[in-house]
């Protein structure tokens, strides 16, 4: 995957700056959304 492909917003992936272990609701919503559609990827360490 090319970094230039990850710039901007898309429905195939979601970018999170950090994995907030003490606040799983923040990223579990994304996991649930991907599981209920066509899938996707969560990318940690990149901000919007």
Rosetta blueprint (number, residue, H / E / L):
1 X L
2 X L
3 X H
4 X H
5 X H
6 X H
7 X L
8 X L
9 X L
10 X L
11 X L
12 X L
13 X E
14 X E
15 X E
16 X E
17 X L
18 X L
19 X L
20 X L
21 X L
22 X L
23 X L
24 X L
25 X H
26 X H
27 X H
28 X H
29 X H
30 X H
31 X H
32 X H
33 X H
34 X H
35 X H
36 X L
37 X L
38 X L
39 X L
40 X L
41 X E
42 X E
43 X E
44 X E
45 X L
46 X L
47 X L
48 X L
